[in-house]
Amino acid sequence: MRGSAVVLIVAAAALLFGCGPTKRDEEVLKQDLFALRRGIDNYTMDKDKAPQSLDDLVHAGYLRAIPVDPITRKADWVPVQDDVLKSVNQMSTGIADVHSASDKTARDGTTYSSW
């Protein structure tokens, strides 16, 4: 009887807290990061200036919307500012990269924020 009680408690905890990010969540995160980074690069090359916010990508038509991070379940991406120019014609710097805001560890042992 004690063994079944422990199993029920573990099952209830799994339902309450979830089992963490799945392989599918990680695949979606990779796709979202690719799309955001492609949008940043295309915006920078087309406009000769880097975006100052991720919303600039939406307003300029490079993204339909800022995606929700599948790990944090929020659109809380961490933009990386850089002062390096990507082209000869680029006149101003801004966002050069983006990362997940999650501090959780991925299935491969790295943190999602390092992707």
C-alpha positions, 0 to 999 in steps of 0.5 A, spaced: 500 500 500 505 504 501 508 503 494 502 505 491 501 511 495 508 514 493 506 513 485 500 517 486 504 522 489 509 522 484 504 522 479 500 528 482 506 532 482 508 531 475 501 533 473 502 539 477 509 541 475 509 538 469 515 534 466 519 540 464 521 542 456 520 536 451 524 534 445 518 538 441 519 544 445 526 544 444 525 543 436 520 549 436 525 553 440 531 552 435 526 554 429 524 560 433 531 562 434 532 561 427 527 565 425 528 571 430 536 571 428 534 571 420 529 577 421 535 581 425 540 579 419 535 581 414 533 587 417 540 589 418 542 588 411 536 591 408 535 597 412 543 599 413 541 599 421 540 594 426 533 593 429 533 597 436 527 592 439 524 586 436 518 589 435 522 593 429 522 586 426 514 586 426 513 593 424 517 592 418 514 586 416 520 581 417 516 577 423 508 577 423 509 577 431 514 576 436 513 568 438 512 565 445 518 562 447 516 555 448 520 554 454 518 560 458 511 560 455 512 568 454 515 572 449 520 574 453 526 574 449 533 577 451 536 581 445 543 582 445 546 588 443 552 589 439 556 595 436 559 591 430 557 593 424 555 587 419 556 591 412 560 597 410 553 601 409 550 599 416 550 606 419 547 604 426 548 598 431 543 595 435 540 588 436 545 583 433 542 576 436 537 573 441 537 568 446 531 565 450 530 568 457 530 561 460 535 559 465 533 551 465 538 546 462 536 543 456 536 535 454 543 536 452 546 539 458 547 546 456 542 552 458 537 554 453 539 561 454 546 559 451 543 557 444 
